[in-house]
């Protein structure tokens, strides 16, 4: 897939505020500071599309970006650590959960995982929640340039082993580096194929 255009459409604090569910959508979510904004900018080729911050918890709304005038990339609030009161963090997750469970045109939710870290309880529990609710997901391991190939393979095997304790099979998985643009073509090809399948069902 070639990205010809990418534009911010709107931010929403409730499902009813989101754009009309007429186009296929692909959500991106992960723990705070996992590299979500960098990944979004790398995928679209627009370096300032999603705001990058060294401070975790900057994404606080459901943000819709229209890509090629045909589909939406949706930047969702992260979960986990952020320097804000717990009540505010819970509100972010309420907004994200409402979107994830209620958005009829959500084709796939990309769950971002830091490849440098061992399996984290919030990630495990969140993906289990998605599985129990039948939400289609794909795993995206980020920051692969910050770890050796040996340790990267070891890390992914640990994640696979942990996930297979609860899952019958593993979801589609991508390994990425926003710095080296690794995984870009694979994710965009997956999105393109998924859009075609979505269109055939409508």
C-alpha positions in Angstrom: 0.0 0.0 0.0 1.2 3.5 -0.9 0.2 6.3 1.5 -0.8 9.2 -0.6 -2.6 11.3 2.0 -3.1 11.4 5.7 -5.0 13.9 7.7 -6.3 14.4 11.2 -10.1 14.4 11.3 -11.1 14.7 14.9 -10.6 13.8 18.6 -13.5 12.1 20.5 -14.2 11.6 24.1 -17.1 9.3 23.5 -18.1 6.7 20.9 -21.1 8.8 19.7 -18.7 11.6 18.8 -16.6 9.5 16.4 -17.0 9.9 12.6 -19.8 8.0 11.0 -18.9 4.3 10.8 -18.7 4.2 7.1 -15.0 3.4 6.5 -12.9 0.5 7.8 -10.9 1.4 10.8 -7.6 0.2 12.4 -6.9 1.0 16.0 -3.5 1.4 17.6 -3.1 1.0 21.4 -0.5 0.0 23.9 1.0 0.8 27.3 2.2 4.3 27.9 5.6 5.1 26.2 5.5 2.1 23.9 6.3 4.1 20.9 2.8 4.4 19.4 3.0 7.9 18.0 6.4 7.1 16.4 5.0 4.0 14.8 1.9 5.9 13.4 4.1 8.5 11.9 6.4 5.9 10.4 3.6 4.0 8.9 2.0 7.0 7.3 5.2 8.7 6.3 4.0 12.0 7.9 6.5 12.8 10.6 4.2 15.1 12.6 0.8 13.4 12.1 0.7 12.0 15.7 2.3 14.1 18.4 5.4 12.5 20.0 6.2 13.1 23.6 8.8 11.9 26.0 6.1 12.1 28.7 3.8 9.0 28.9 0.0 9.5 28.6 -0.2 12.2 26.0 -3.0 10.5 24.0 -6.2 11.1 26.0 -8.9 10.9 23.3 -9.9 8.7 20.4 -8.1 10.3 17.4 -9.2 9.6 13.9 -6.8 10.1 10.9 -8.2 9.6 7.4 -5.7 7.7 5.2 -5.9 7.9 1.4 -9.5 9.2 1.8 -10.6 5.5 2.3 -9.8 4.2 5.8 -9.2 5.5 9.3 -6.1 5.0 11.5 -7.3 5.4 15.0 -4.9 6.5 17.8 -6.3 5.3 21.2 -5.3 6.3 24.7 -2.6 4.1 26.2 -3.0 2.1 29.3 -0.6 1.7 32.2 1.7 4.2 33.8 1.2 8.0 33.3 1.8 10.9 35.6 -1.9 11.7 36.1 -4.5 10.8 38.8 -5.9 7.3 38.6 -9.4 8.7 38.0 -8.2 10.4 34.8 -6.5 7.3 33.6 -9.6 5.3 34.2 -11.6 7.8 32.1 -9.1 7.4 29.2 -9.6 3.6 29.4 -13.3 4.0 29.6 -13.3 6.0 26.4 -11.0 3.4 24.7 -13.0 0.4 25.9 -16.3 2.0 24.7 -14.7 2.5 21.3 -13.2 -1.0 21.1 -16.3 -2.9 22.1 -18.8 -0.7 20.3 -17.2 0.3 17.0 -18.8 -1.8 14.3 -16.3 -0.9 11.6 -13.2 -1.7 13.6 -11.4 -4.2 11.4 -8.3 -4.8 13.6 -6.8 -3.5 16.8 -3.0 -3.4 16.8 -1.7 -4.0 20.3 1.8 -2.5 20.7 4.4 -4.3 22.9 7.9 -3.1 23.8 10.2 -5.8 22.4 12.8 -5.0 25.1 10.5 -6.0 28.0 9.4 -9.4 29.3 5.7 -10.1 29.2 3.9 -7.4 31.3 0.8 -8.2 33.3 -1.2 -5.2 31.9 -0.6 -6.3 28.3 -1.5 -9.9 29.1 -4.7 -9.0 30.9 -5.7 -6.5 28.2 -5.2 -8.9 25.3 -7.1 -11.6 27.3 -10.0 -9.0 27.6 -9.9 -8.5 23.9 -9.9 -12.2 23.2 -12.9 -12.9 25.5 -14.8 -10.1 23.7 -14.0 -11.3 20.2 -12.0 -8.2 19.2 -9.7 -9.0 16.2 -6.1 -8.1 17.2 -2.6 -8.1 15.9 0.5 -7.8 18.0 3.2 -5.2 17.1 6.5 -5.5 18.8 8.1 -2.0 18.8 11.7 -0.7 19.3 13.4 -3.7 17.7 16.4 -1.6 16.9 17.1 -1.1 20.6 17.7 -4.8 21.2 20.0 -7.5 19.7 18.6 -10.0 17.3 19.2 -12.8 19.8 17.5 -11.0 22.6 14.6 -10.0 20.3 14.0 -13.6 19.4 14.2 -14.6 23.0 11.8 -11.9 24.1 9.2 -12.8 21.5 9.4 -16.5 22.5 8.7 -15.5 26.1 5.6 -13.5 24.9 4.4 -16.4 22.8 4.8 -18.9 25.6 2.9 -16.7 28.0 0.1 -16.0 25.6 -0.4 -19.6 24.6 -1.2 -20.3 28.3 -4.5 -18.7 27.6 -4.9 -18.6 23.8 -5.4 -21.6 21.4 -3.2 -19.8 18.8 -1.2 -16.7 18.4 -2.5 -13.6 16.6 -0.8 -12.0 13.6 2.5 -10.6 14.8 4.7 -7.8 13.4 8.2 -6.7 14.5 8.9 -3.0 14.0 11.4 -0.2 14.3 10.2 3.3 13.8 13.8 4.4 13.4 14.7 1.9 10.7 11.1 1.7 9.2 11.1 -2.0 9.9 7.7 -3.7 9.6 6.1 -0.8 7.6 5.4 -2.6 4.4 4.2 -5.8 6.2 1.7 -3.8 8.3 0.5 -1.7 5.4 0.1 -4.9 3.2 -1.9 -6.5 6.0 -4.2 -3.4 6.3 -4.7 -3.4 2.5 -5.7 -7.0 2.5 -8.0 -6.5 5.5 -9.7 -3.6 3.8 -10.4 -5.7 0.7 -11.9 -8.4 2.9 -13.9 -5.9 4.8 -15.3 -4.4 1.6 -16.2 -7.8 0.2 -18.3 -8.4 3.3 -20.2 -5.1 3.2 
